[in-house]
Amino acid sequence: MAKLEHWLIILIGLHSFAVGLALMLAPLWVAGFFGWGEVTPPFFARQAGIFHIVLAVGYVLEYSRHRSISLLIMAKAVAFVFLLSVTFISGSPWVVPFSGVADGLMGLVAYLVRRRAALEAPSR
């Protein structure tokens, strides 16, 4: 289970890094593709991109240094609540609720794998 957890954290980190890179390098294309249309100025889309990259590095760094996933669980839970709340309050392009559900599932799976790995770890 520890190997699964390791690769899961890497994959979640790579996903966040890729989203961040796309938002930083091609914010206008990304916004249009996912239903927002024109984003002017692109500063805030780029800011969201660097935020994703910082979180991605944080997930992997925390896990490799401390074998902890607290940042990942907290970030995914907050994203889940925020993205679904925004969808229900003001309506959004399809990608917002999709991302909310995806973030929630990533956090839930990481939590469940962590819990299972802890149960299988030898007692000290």
The first five atom37 places (N, CA, C, CB, O) and aatype in JSON, in Angstrom:
{
  "aatype": [12, 0, 11, 10, 6, 8, 17, 10, 9, 9, 10, 9, 7, 10, 8, 15, 13, 0, 19, 7, 10, 0, 10, 12, 10, 0, 14, 10, 17, 19, 0, 7, 13, 13, 7, 17, 7, 6, 19, 16, 14, 14, 13, 13, 0, 1, 5, 0, 7, 9, 13, 8, 9, 19, 10, 0, 19, 7, 18, 19, 10, 6, 18, 15, 1, 8, 1, 15, 9, 15, 10, 10, 9, 12, 0, 11, 0, 19, 0, 13, 19, 13, 10, 10, 15, 19, 16, 13, 9, 15, 7, 15, 14, 17, 19, 19, 14, 13, 15, 7, 19, 0, 3, 7, 10, 12, 7, 10, 19, 0, 18, 10, 19, 1, 1, 1, 0, 0, 10, 6, 0, 14, 15, 1],
  "atom_mask": [
    [1, 1, 1, 1, 1],
    [1, 1, 1, 1, 1],
    [1, 1, 1, 1, 1],
    [1, 1, 1, 1, 1],
    [1, 1, 1, 1, 1],
    [1, 1, 1, 1, 1],
    [1, 1, 1, 1, 1],
    [1, 1, 1, 1, 1],
    [1, 1, 1, 1, 1],
    [1, 1, 1, 1, 1],
    [1, 1, 1, 1, 1],
    [1, 1, 1, 1, 1],
    [1, 1, 1, 0, 1],
    [1, 1, 1, 1, 1],
    [1, 1, 1, 1, 1],
    [1, 1, 1, 1, 1],
    [1, 1, 1, 1, 1],
    [1, 1, 1, 1, 1],
    [1, 1, 1, 1, 1],
    [1, 1, 1, 0, 1],
    [1, 1, 1, 1, 1],
    [1, 1, 1, 1, 1],
    [1, 1, 1, 1, 1],
    [1, 1, 1, 1, 1],
    [1, 1, 1, 1, 1],
    [1, 1, 1, 1, 1],
    [1, 1, 1, 1, 1],
    [1, 1, 1, 1, 1],
    [1, 1, 1, 1, 1],
    [1, 1, 1, 1, 1],
    [1, 1, 1, 1, 1],
    [1, 1, 1, 0, 1],
    [1, 1, 1, 1, 1],
    [1, 1, 1, 1, 1],
    [1, 1, 1, 0, 1],
    [1, 1, 1, 1, 1],
    [1, 1, 1, 0, 1],
    [1, 1, 1, 1, 1],
    [1, 1, 1, 1, 1],
    [1, 1, 1, 1, 1],
    [1, 1, 1, 1, 1],
    [1, 1, 1, 1, 1],
    [1, 1, 1, 1, 1],
    [1, 1, 1, 1, 1],
    [1, 1, 1, 1, 1],
    [1, 1, 1, 1, 1],
    [1, 1, 1, 1, 1],
    [1, 1, 1, 1, 1],
    [1, 1, 1, 0, 1],
    [1, 1, 1, 1, 1],
    [1, 1, 1, 1, 1],
    [1, 1, 1, 1, 1],
    [1, 1, 1, 1, 1],
    [1, 1, 1, 1, 1],
    [1, 1, 1, 1, 1],
    [1, 1, 1, 1, 1],
    [1, 1, 1, 1, 1],
    [1, 1, 1, 0, 1],
    [1, 1, 1, 1, 1],
    [1, 1, 1, 1, 1],
    [1, 1, 1, 1, 1],
    [1, 1, 1, 1, 1],
    [1, 1, 1, 1, 1],
    [1, 1, 1, 1, 1],
    [1, 1, 1, 1, 1],
    [1, 1, 1, 1, 1],
    [1, 1, 1, 1, 1],
    [1, 1, 1, 1, 1],
    [1, 1, 1, 1, 1],
    [1, 1, 1, 1, 1],
    [1, 1, 1, 1, 1],
    [1, 1, 1, 1, 1],
    [1, 1, 1, 1, 1],
    [1, 1, 1, 1, 1],
    [1, 1, 1, 1, 1],
    [1, 1, 1, 1, 1],
    [1, 1, 1, 1, 1],
    [1, 1, 1, 1, 1],
    [1, 1, 1, 1, 1],
    [1, 1, 1, 1, 1],
    [1, 1, 1, 1, 1],
    [1, 1, 1, 1, 1],
    [1, 1, 1, 1, 1],
    [1, 1, 1, 1, 1],
    [1, 1, 1, 1, 1],
    [1, 1, 1, 1, 1],
    [1, 1, 1, 1, 1],
    [1, 1, 1, 1, 1],
    [1, 1, 1, 1, 1],
    [1, 1, 1, 1, 1],
    [1, 1, 1, 0, 1],
    [1, 1, 1, 1, 1],
    [1, 1, 1, 1, 1],
    [1, 1, 1, 1, 1],
    [1, 1, 1, 1, 1],
    [1, 1, 1, 1, 1],
    [1, 1, 1, 1, 1],
    [1, 1, 1, 1, 1],
    [1, 1, 1, 1, 1],
    [1, 1, 1, 0, 1],
    [1, 1, 1, 1, 1],
    [1, 1, 1, 1, 1],
    [1, 1, 1, 1, 1],
    [1, 1, 1, 0, 1],
    [1, 1, 1, 1, 1],
    [1, 1, 1, 1, 1],
    [1, 1, 1, 0, 1],
    [1, 1, 1, 1, 1],
    [1, 1, 1, 1, 1],
    [1, 1, 1, 1, 1],
    [1, 1, 1, 1, 1],
    [1, 1, 1, 1, 1],
    [1, 1, 1, 1, 1],
    [1, 1, 1, 1, 1],
    [1, 1, 1, 1, 1],
    [1, 1, 1, 1, 1],
    [1, 1, 1, 1, 1],
    [1, 1, 1, 1, 1],
    [1, 1, 1, 1, 1],
    [1, 1, 1, 1, 1],
    [1, 1, 1, 1, 1],
    [1, 1, 1, 1, 1],
    [1, 1, 1, 1, 1],
    [1, 1, 1, 1, 1]
  ],
  "atom_positions": [
    [[0.82, -1.19, 0.0], [0.0, 0.0, 0.0], [0.87, 1.26, 0.0], [-0.93, 0.0, 1.2], [0.46, 2.29, -0.53]],
    [[2.05, 1.18, 0.59], [2.94, 2.34, 0.64], [3.38, 2.76, -0.77], [4.18, 2.02, 1.5], [3.48, 3.95, -1.06]],
    [[3.62, 1.78, -1.65], [3.99, 2.11, -3.04], [2.83, 2.78, -3.76], [4.43, 0.85, -3.8], [3.04, 3.74, -4.51]],
    [[1.63, 2.29, -3.54], [0.45, 2.91, -4.14], [0.31, 4.35, -3.66], [-0.82, 2.1, -3.8], [0.05, 5.25, -4.46]],
    [[0.48, 4.56, -2.37], [0.39, 5.91, -1.83], [1.44, 6.82, -2.46], [0.55, 5.88, -0.3], [1.14, 7.95, -2.84]],
    [[2.65, 6.33, -2.56], [3.74, 7.1, -3.17], [3.37, 7.55, -4.58], [5.04, 6.27, -3.21], [3.49, 8.73, -4.91]],
    [[2.92, 6.62, -5.41], [2.59, 6.95, -6.79], [1.34, 7.81, -6.89], [2.4, 5.68, -7.6], [1.23, 8.64, -7.79]],
    [[0.41, 7.62, -5.99], [-0.8, 8.45, -5.98], [-0.44, 9.91, -5.7], [-1.8, 7.93, -4.92], [-0.95, 10.81, -6.36]],
    [[0.43, 10.14, -4.73], [0.85, 11.52, -4.42], [1.6, 12.11, -5.61], [1.75, 11.55, -3.14], [1.38, 13.28, -5.94]],
    [[2.45, 11.35, -6.24], [3.17, 11.82, -7.43], [2.18, 12.19, -8.53], [4.16, 10.74, -7.94], [2.31, 13.26, -9.14]],
    [[1.21, 11.33, -8.8], [0.24, 11.6, -9.87], [-0.64, 12.82, -9.56], [-0.65, 10.38, -10.09], [-0.92, 13.62, -10.45]],
    [[-1.07, 12.95, -8.33], [-1.87, 14.13, -7.96], [-1.02, 15.39, -8.09], [-2.42, 13.99, -6.51], [-1.5, 16.42, -8.56]],
    [[0.23, 15.31, -7.68], [1.14, 16.45, -7.83], [1.36, 16.8, -9.3], [0.0, 0.0, 0.0], [1.36, 17.98, -9.66]],
    [[1.54, 15.79, -10.14], [1.73, 16.04, -11.58], [0.48, 16.65, -12.2], [2.09, 14.73, -12.31], [0.58, 17.53, -13.06]],
    [[-0.69, 16.2, -11.78], [-1.94, 16.78, -12.27], [-2.01, 18.26, -11.93], [-3.15, 16.04, -11.67], [-2.29, 19.09, -12.79]],
    [[-1.75, 18.6, -10.66], [-1.8, 20.0, -10.25], [-0.74, 20.83, -10.97], [-1.6, 20.12, -8.73], [-1.0, 21.97, -11.36]],
    [[0.44, 20.26, -11.16], [1.51, 20.97, -11.86], [1.11, 21.24, -13.31], [2.83, 20.15, -11.81], [1.33, 22.33, -13.83]],
    [[0.51, 20.25, -13.97], [0.09, 20.41, -15.36], [-1.0, 21.46, -15.5], [-0.4, 19.08, -15.93], [-0.98, 22.28, -16.42]],
    [[-1.97, 21.45, -14.57], [-3.02, 22.47, -14.59], [-2.39, 23.85, -14.42], [-4.08, 22.2, -13.46], [-2.73, 24.79, -15.13]],
    [[-1.47, 23.96, -13.47], [-0.79, 25.23, -13.23], [0.0, 25.71, -14.42], [0.0, 0.0, 0.0], [-0.05, 26.89, -14.78]],
    [[0.73, 24.81, -15.04], [1.52, 25.17, -16.21], [0.63, 25.65, -17.35], [2.37, 23.98, -16.68], [0.93, 26.64, -18.01]],
    [[-0.48, 24.95, -17.58], [-1.42, 25.35, -18.63], [-1.99, 26.74, -18.35], [-2.56, 24.32, -18.76], [-2.07, 27.57, -19.25]],
    [[-2.37, 26.98, -17.11], [-2.92, 28.3, -16.76], [-1.88, 29.41, -16.89], [-3.47, 28.27, -15.33], [-2.21, 30.53, -17.28]],
    [[-0.64, 29.11, -16.58], [0.41, 30.13, -16.68], [0.8, 30.41, -18.13], [1.64, 29.7, -15.9], [0.98, 31.57, -18.51]],
    [[0.94, 29.36, -18.93], [1.47, 29.52, -20.28], [0.42, 29.85, -21.33], [2.19, 28.28, -20.67], [0.72, 30.52, -22.32]],
    [[-0.81, 29.4, -21.12], [-1.85, 29.6, -22.13], [-3.19, 29.95, -21.47], [-2.0, 28.35, -23.01], [-4.18, 29.27, -21.72]],
    [[-3.22, 30.99, -20.65], [-4.45, 31.28, -19.9], [-5.65, 31.59, -20.79], [-4.21, 32.43, -18.97], [-6.77, 31.2, -20.46]],
    [[-5.44, 32.27, -21.89], [-6.56, 32.63, -22.76], [-7.14, 31.4, -23.45], [-6.12, 33.67, -23.8], [-8.36, 31.24, -23.54]],
    [[-6.27, 30.53, -23.92], [-6.73, 29.3, -24.56], [-7.45, 28.41, -23.55], [-5.54, 28.54, -25.2], [-8.53, 27.89, -23.83]],
    [[-6.85, 28.23, -22.37], [-7.45, 27.36, -21.34], [-8.83, 27.89, -20.94], [-6.53, 27.28, -20.09], [-9.79, 27.12, -20.86]],
    [[-8.93, 29.19, -20.71], [-10.21, 29.78, -20.32], [-11.26, 29.56, -21.4], [-10.05, 31.29, -20.04], [-12.4, 29.19, -21.09]],
    [[-10.91, 29.78, -22.64], [-11.85, 29.58, -23.74], [-12.25, 28.13, -23.9], [0.0, 0.0, 0.0], [-13.43, 27.82, -24.1]],
    [[-11.28, 27.23, -23.81], [-11.55, 25.81, -23.98], [-12.51, 25.29, -22.92], [-10.25, 25.02, -23.95], [-13.37, 24.45, -23.2]],
    [[-12.36, 25.79, -21.69], [-13.18, 25.29, -20.59], [-14.42, 26.13, -20.33], [-12.35, 25.22, -19.35], [-15.06, 25.98, -19.28]],
    [[-14.77, 27.01, -21.26], [-16.08, 27.64, -21.2], [-16.19, 29.05, -20.67], [0.0, 0.0, 0.0], [-17.3, 29.56, -20.52]],
    [[-15.07, 29.7, -20.37], [-15.16, 31.06, -19.85], [-15.17, 32.13, -20.92], [-14.04, 31.3, -18.92], [-15.63, 33.24, -20.68]],
    [[-14.67, 31.81, -22.08], [-14.52, 32.85, -23.08], [-13.28, 33.67, -22.78], [0.0, 0.0, 0.0], [-12.3, 33.15, -22.26]],
    [[-13.33, 34.94, -23.11], [-12.16, 35.8, -22.94], [-11.93, 36.14, -21.47], [-12.31, 37.09, -23.75], [-12.86, 36.49, -20.74]],
    [[-10.69, 36.03, -21.04], [-10.29, 36.39, -19.68], [-9.36, 37.6, -19.81], [-9.58, 35.19, -18.93], [-8.24, 37.49, -20.31]],
    [[-9.85, 38.74, -19.34], [-9.06, 39.96, -19.46], [-9.01, 40.66, -18.12], [-9.64, 40.89, -20.54], [-10.05, 40.91, -17.52]],
    [[-7.85, 40.99, -17.65], [-6.53, 40.58, -18.11], [-6.25, 39.14, -17.67], [-5.44, 41.54, -17.55], [-6.93, 38.61, -16.79]],
    [[-5.26, 38.51, -18.28], [-4.97, 37.11, -17.93], [-4.2, 36.95, -16.62], [-4.17, 36.47, -19.05], [-3.84, 35.83, -16.24]],
    [[-3.94, 38.05, -15.92], [-3.17, 37.99, -14.67], [-3.73, 36.98, -13.67], [-3.13, 39.37, -14.03], [-2.97, 36.17, -13.12]],
    [[-5.05, 37.0, -13.44], [-5.61, 36.14, -12.41], [-5.59, 34.66, -12.81], [-7.04, 36.56, -12.1], [-5.47, 33.79, -11.96]],
    [[-5.71, 34.39, -14.09], [-5.58, 33.01, -14.55], [-4.14, 32.54, -14.33], [-5.97, 32.88, -16.06], [-3.91, 31.4, -13.92]],
    [[-3.19, 33.4, -14.6], [-1.77, 33.05, -14.37], [-1.5, 32.89, -12.87], [-0.83, 34.12, -14.98], [-0.75, 32.01, -12.46]],
    [[-2.12, 33.75, -12.07], [-1.96, 33.64, -10.62], [-2.5, 32.29, -10.13], [-2.68, 34.8, -9.9], [-1.87, 31.65, -9.29]],
    [[-3.63, 31.87, -10.66], [-4.17, 30.54, -10.32], [-3.19, 29.46, -10.75], [-5.55, 30.32, -10.99], [-3.06, 28.43, -10.08]],
    [[-2.51, 29.68, -11.87], [-1.53, 28.71, -12.35], [-0.37, 28.55, -11.39], [0.0, 0.0, 0.0], [0.02, 27.42, -11.06]],
    [[0.19, 29.66, -10.94], [1.34, 29.55, -10.02], [0.88, 28.95, -8.69], [2.0, 30.94, -9.79], [1.64, 28.24, -8.04]],
    [[-0.35, 29.25, -8.28], [-0.92, 28.66, -7.06], [-0.96, 27.13, -7.19], [-2.34, 29.23, -6.79], [-0.59, 26.43, -6.25]],
    [[-1.41, 26.63, -8.33], [-1.44, 25.18, -8.55], [-0.03, 24.57, -8.5], [-2.09, 24.86, -9.91], [0.16, 23.5, -7.94]],
    [[0.93, 25.27, -9.09], [2.31, 24.76, -9.09], [2.88, 24.72, -7.68], [3.2, 25.62, -10.0], [3.53, 23.75, -7.3]],
    [[2.65, 25.77, -6.9], [3.12, 25.79, -5.52], [2.51, 24.64, -4.72], [2.79, 27.14, -4.85], [3.2, 23.97, -3.96]],
    [[1.21, 24.43, -4.9], [0.56, 23.31, -4.2], [1.13, 21.97, -4.64], [-0.95, 23.33, -4.43], [1.38, 21.09, -3.81]],
    [[1.34, 21.79, -5.93], [1.88, 20.53, -6.44], [3.24, 20.23, -5.81], [2.01, 20.57, -7.97], [3.51, 19.11, -5.37]],
    [[4.1, 21.24, -5.78], [5.42, 21.06, -5.16], [5.26, 20.79, -3.67], [6.31, 22.32, -5.39], [5.97, 19.95, -3.1]],
    [[4.32, 21.49, -3.03], [4.07, 21.28, -1.61], [3.61, 19.86, -1.29], [0.0, 0.0, 0.0], [4.05, 19.27, -0.3]],
    [[2.73, 19.31, -2.12], [2.25, 17.93, -1.9], [3.42, 16.95, -1.89], [1.23, 17.53, -2.99], [3.57, 16.14, -0.98]],
    [[4.25, 17.06, -2.93], [5.35, 16.11, -3.1], [6.43, 16.34, -2.04], [5.95, 16.22, -4.51], [6.99, 15.38, -1.5]],
    [[6.72, 17.6, -1.75], [7.74, 17.92, -0.74], [7.32, 17.44, 0.64], [8.01, 19.43, -0.72], [8.11, 16.82, 1.36]],
    [[6.08, 17.72, 1.03], [5.59, 17.28, 2.34], [5.64, 15.75, 2.45], [4.16, 17.78, 2.59], [6.04, 15.21, 3.47]],
    [[5.22, 15.08, 1.38], [5.21, 13.63, 1.43], [6.63, 13.07, 1.48], [4.47, 13.07, 0.22], [6.9, 12.15, 2.25]],
    [[7.54, 13.61, 0.67], [8.89, 13.06, 0.67], [9.66, 13.37, 1.95], [9.65, 13.58, -0.52], [10.49, 12.57, 2.37]],
    [[9.4, 14.51, 2.56], [10.12, 14.87, 3.78], [9.51, 14.24, 5.03], [10.16, 16.37, 3.94], [10.24, 13.78, 5.91]],
    [[8.18, 14.22, 5.11], [7.52, 13.84, 6.36], [6.57, 12.66, 6.23], [6.78, 15.01, 6.9], [5.99, 12.22, 7.23]],
    [[6.39, 12.14, 5.03], [5.42, 11.08, 4.76], [4.02, 11.5, 5.22], [5.85, 9.76, 5.47], [3.23, 10.69, 5.71]],
    [[3.73, 12.79, 5.05], [2.45, 13.35, 5.46], [1.71, 13.86, 4.22], [2.64, 14.48, 6.49], [2.32, 14.22, 3.22]],
    [[0.38, 13.88, 4.31], [-0.43, 14.39, 3.19], [-1.45, 15.43, 3.68], [-1.16, 13.22, 2.49], [-2.5, 15.62, 3.07]],
    [[-1.13, 16.1, 4.76], [-2.05, 17.08, 5.33], [-2.37, 18.22, 4.36], [-1.47, 17.66, 6.61], [-3.53, 18.6, 4.22]],
    [[-1.36, 18.76, 3.71], [-1.58, 19.85, 2.76], [-2.49, 19.39, 1.62], [-0.24, 20.36, 2.2], [-3.42, 20.1, 1.24]],
    [[-2.23, 18.22, 1.09], [-3.03, 17.7, -0.01], [-4.49, 17.51, 0.41], [-2.46, 16.37, -0.49], [-5.4, 17.93, -0.31]],
    [[-4.72, 16.91, 1.56], [-6.09, 16.67, 2.03], [-6.81, 18.0, 2.26], [-6.07, 15.84, 3.33], [-7.96, 18.16, 1.85]],
    [[-6.14, 18.94, 2.9], [-6.76, 20.24, 3.16], [-7.07, 20.98, 1.86], [-5.85, 21.09, 4.05], [-8.16, 21.52, 1.7]],
    [[-6.11, 21.02, 0.95], [-6.31, 21.74, -0.31], [-7.44, 21.12, -1.14], [-5.0, 21.75, -1.13], [-8.26, 21.84, -1.7]],
    [[-7.48, 19.81, -1.21], [-8.53, 19.14, -1.99], [-9.9, 19.32, -1.34], [-8.21, 17.64, -2.14], [-10.9, 19.48, -2.05]],
    [[-9.97, 19.3, -0.02], [-11.25, 19.51, 0.67], [-11.75, 20.94, 0.45], [-11.11, 19.22, 2.18], [-12.93, 21.15, 0.17]],
    [[-10.85, 21.91, 0.58], [-11.24, 23.31, 0.37], [-11.66, 23.53, -1.08], [-10.07, 24.27, 0.74], [-12.65, 24.21, -1.34]],
    [[-10.91, 22.96, -2.01], [-11.27, 23.1, -3.43], [-12.64, 22.49, -3.71], [-10.2, 22.43, -4.33], [-13.45, 23.08, -4.42]],
    [[-12.89, 21.33, -3.16], [-14.19, 20.65, -3.33], [-15.33, 21.55, -2.86], [-14.21, 19.31, -2.55], [-16.3, 21.77, -3.59]],
    [[-15.22, 22.05, -1.65], [-16.28, 22.9, -1.09], [-16.41, 24.2, -1.89], [-15.99, 23.22, 0.4], [-17.52, 24.6, -2.24]],
    [[-15.31, 24.85, -2.17], [-15.34, 26.12, -2.89], [-15.92, 25.96, -4.29], [-13.94, 26.7, -2.98], [-16.83, 26.7, -4.68]],
    [[-15.41, 25.02, -5.04], [-15.85, 24.87, -6.43], [-17.32, 24.48, -6.54], [-14.99, 23.82, -7.13], [-18.04, 24.99, -7.4]],
    [[-17.77, 23.59, -5.68], [-19.19, 23.23, -5.74], [-20.08, 24.36, -5.21], [-19.45, 21.95, -4.94], [-21.18, 24.56, -5.71]],
    [[-19.61, 25.09, -4.21], [-20.38, 26.24, -3.7], [-20.54, 27.29, -4.77], [-19.69, 26.85, -2.47], [-21.64, 27.8, -4.99]],
    [[-19.46, 27.62, -5.45], [-19.52, 28.62, -6.52], [-20.49, 28.17, -7.61], [-18.11, 28.86, -7.12], [-21.25, 28.98, -8.14]],
    [[-20.46, 26.9, -7.93], [-21.36, 26.37, -8.96], [-22.82, 26.57, -8.56], [-21.08, 24.88, -9.2], [-23.63, 27.01, -9.37]],
    [[-23.14, 26.24, -7.32], [-24.54, 26.34, -6.88], [-24.98, 27.78, -6.63], [-24.74, 25.53, -5.63], [-26.15, 28.1, -6.81]],
    [[-24.06, 28.65, -6.23], [-24.41, 30.04, -5.93], [-24.56, 30.87, -7.19], [-23.35, 30.67, -5.03], [-25.53, 31.62, -7.33]],
    [[-23.62, 30.74, -8.11], [-23.64, 31.65, -9.26], [-23.62, 30.96, -10.61], [-22.48, 32.56, -9.17], [-23.68, 31.64, -11.64]],
    [[-23.54, 29.68, -10.64], [-23.44, 29.0, -11.93], [-22.04, 29.18, -12.5], [0.0, 0.0, 0.0], [-21.39, 30.2, -12.26]],
    [[-21.6, 28.23, -13.23], [-20.24, 28.24, -13.76], [-20.16, 27.35, -14.97], [-19.21, 27.8, -12.69], [-21.06, 26.54, -15.21]],
    [[-19.1, 27.49, -15.76], [-18.88, 26.53, -16.85], [-18.76, 25.12, -16.29], [-17.61, 26.9, -17.66], [-18.47, 24.93, -15.1]],
    [[-18.98, 24.14, -17.13], [-18.98, 22.73, -16.74], [-17.72, 22.3, -16.0], [-19.16, 21.88, -17.94], [-17.77, 21.39, -15.17]],
    [[-16.6, 22.94, -16.29], [-15.34, 22.5, -15.71], [-15.27, 22.77, -14.2], [-14.18, 23.19, -16.41], [-14.51, 22.1, -13.5]],
    [[-16.04, 23.72, -13.7], [-15.98, 24.05, -12.27], [-16.55, 22.92, -11.41], [-16.73, 25.36, -11.99], [-15.85, 22.44, -10.53]],
    [[-17.79, 22.48, -11.64], [-18.26, 21.35, -10.82], [-17.46, 20.06, -11.1], [-19.74, 21.09, -11.08], [-17.24, 19.27, -10.19]],
    [[-17.05, 19.87, -12.35], [-16.22, 18.7, -12.67], [-14.93, 18.72, -11.85], [-15.9, 18.67, -14.19], [-14.54, 17.71, -11.28]],
    [[-14.28, 19.88, -11.81], [-13.04, 20.02, -11.03], [-13.29, 19.83, -9.54], [-12.39, 21.39, -11.29], [-12.47, 19.24, -8.84]],
    [[-14.42, 20.35, -9.06], [-14.75, 20.18, -7.65], [-14.9, 18.71, -7.28], [0.0, 0.0, 0.0], [-14.35, 18.26, -6.27]],
    [[-15.63, 17.98, -8.09], [-15.82, 16.55, -7.84], [-14.48, 15.82, -7.97], [-16.86, 15.95, -8.82], [-14.16, 14.96, -7.15]],
    [[-13.7, 16.16, -9.0], [-12.4, 15.5, -9.2], [-11.46, 15.78, -8.01], [-11.74, 16.0, -10.51], [-10.8, 14.86, -7.52]],
    [[-11.42, 17.03, -7.55], [-10.58, 17.35, -6.39], [-11.05, 16.59, -5.16], [-10.59, 18.86, -6.12], [-10.23, 16.06, -4.4]],
    [[-12.36, 16.55, -4.95], [-12.9, 15.82, -3.82], [-12.53, 14.34, -3.87], [0.0, 0.0, 0.0], [-12.16, 13.76, -2.85]],
    [[-12.63, 13.75, -5.05], [-12.28, 12.33, -5.2], [-10.79, 12.09, -4.99], [-12.69, 11.82, -6.57], [-10.4, 11.1, -4.37]],
    [[-9.94, 12.99, -5.51], [-8.5, 12.84, -5.3], [-8.17, 12.87, -3.8], [-7.71, 13.95, -6.04], [-7.41, 12.04, -3.3]],
    [[-8.76, 13.84, -3.1], [-8.52, 13.94, -1.66], [-9.03, 12.73, -0.91], [0.0, 0.0, 0.0], [-8.36, 12.23, -0.01]],
    [[-10.23, 12.26, -1.27], [-10.81, 11.1, -0.6], [-9.97, 9.85, -0.83], [-12.24, 10.88, -1.09], [-9.7, 9.1, 0.11]],
    [[-9.57, 9.63, -2.07], [-8.75, 8.45, -2.37], [-7.41, 8.53, -1.63], [-8.51, 8.32, -3.89], [-6.95, 7.53, -1.07]],
    [[-6.79, 9.7, -1.63], [-5.52, 9.85, -0.91], [-5.71, 9.56, 0.59], [-4.94, 11.28, -1.11], [-4.89, 8.88, 1.21]],
    [[-6.79, 10.06, 1.16], [-7.09, 9.82, 2.57], [-7.28, 8.32, 2.84], [-8.34, 10.6, 3.01], [-6.72, 7.78, 3.79]],
    [[-8.08, 7.66, 1.99], [-8.36, 6.24, 2.19], [-7.11, 5.38, 2.02], [-9.44, 5.77, 1.23], [-6.9, 4.43, 2.78]],
    [[-6.28, 5.72, 1.04], [-5.03, 4.97, 0.84], [-4.1, 5.2, 2.02], [-4.34, 5.39, -0.49], [-3.45, 4.26, 2.49]],
    [[-4.03, 6.43, 2.5], [-3.19, 6.74, 3.68], [-3.67, 5.94, 4.89], [-3.22, 8.26, 4.0], [-2.86, 5.36, 5.62]],
    [[-4.97, 5.91, 5.09], [-5.55, 5.19, 6.23], [-5.25, 3.69, 6.13], [-7.07, 5.43, 6.3], [-4.89, 3.06, 7.12]],
    [[-5.4, 3.15, 4.95], [-5.12, 1.72, 4.74], [-3.64, 1.41, 4.94], [-5.57, 1.29, 3.32], [-3.28, 0.39, 5.53]],
    [[-2.77, 2.3, 4.43], [-1.33, 2.11, 4.61], [-0.96, 2.15, 6.08], [-0.55, 3.19, 3.84], [-0.1, 1.39, 6.53]],
    [[-1.6, 3.03, 6.85], [-1.33, 3.13, 8.28], [-1.75, 1.85, 9.02], [-2.05, 4.35, 8.88], [-1.09, 1.41, 9.95]],
    [[-2.87, 1.27, 8.58], [-3.34, 0.03, 9.21], [-2.42, -1.14, 8.91], [-4.76, -0.3, 8.73], [-2.27, -2.05, 9.72]],
    [[-1.79, -1.11, 7.73], [-0.9, -2.21, 7.33], [0.51, -2.05, 7.83], [-0.88, -2.33, 5.84], [1.3, -3.0, 7.8]],
    [[0.86, -0.85, 8.29], [2.23, -0.6, 8.78], [2.47, -1.39, 10.06], [2.46, 0.93, 9.03], [1.56, -1.53, 10.89]],
    [[3.68, -1.9, 10.23], [3.99, -2.63, 11.45], [3.93, -1.7, 12.67], [5.38, -3.29, 11.34], [4.3, -0.53, 12.58]],
    [[3.47, -2.22, 13.79], [3.4, -1.44, 15.03], [4.79, -1.26, 15.6], [2.49, -2.11, 16.07], [5.67, -2.09, 15.42]],
    [[4.96, -0.15, 16.3], [6.28, 0.11, 16.92], [6.21, -0.1, 18.39], [6.76, 1.53, 16.64], [7.21, 0.06, 19.09]]
  ]
}
